[in-house]
């Protein structure tokens, strides 16, 4: 019997506002606080953000905690490189000196703690209330987010739903898909057996696979509305997973 449900956060419970347009938020912060005439190529910047995010994740997983890094420094490397690429493309490489880039990256890091940069998925509050208050289940977080997460969840009025939060900064630097962060969740849940814990997330590689490898129950959640979207997604799922995985297309499907 399930006694505890853990959730991934980004693209599971919440998503970046403005349809996940990270570069648009970067541009607004810079224009509002540093340089009103600054122009950021949004499309190019979003592509570069994904490229540098992937690179840092590979080189310094878990925000580099195991190497003594802090998440502010980790994110700063990404933000500054995205801005530098934009400045070079516009032939204005010296618009911001190193000190100003440090200020900009720090401001963006702090800005993203605010509620306005995040949007809760429909029925998020209802589902969490139903699971915790009505059904009496323990709820937890297993996420690769950095140490800003508790503050962000608090600002979104979500933190009180959860009994514990497992992120790299409080899990000895371990990040998904490491099984050690899931073992940390099992310990904090108080469950005696892995089968008593259900993990919900949006990634086969980071959520479903490591959770089920430890005999957790797991649901892969993809927020898709139309039937065509759902069918197109399922067509891409490998047969071995299609036959064994549990899928959900909204948080309400979990209840």
Secondary structure, DSSP 8 states (H G I E B T S, - for coil): ---EEEE--BTTTEEEHHHH-HHHHHHHHHHHHT-TT----HHHHHHHHHHHHHHHHHHSGGGGGGGT--HHHHHHHHHHHHHHHHHHHTT-TTSS-HHHHHHHHHHHHHHTTSGGGEEE-TTHHHHHHIIIIIT--EEEEE----TTHHHHHHHTT-GGG-SEEE-GGGTTT--TT-HHHHHHHHHHHT-SSGGGEEEEES-IIIIIHHHHHTT-EEEEE----SHHHHHHHHHTS-HHHHHH-EEESSGGGG-
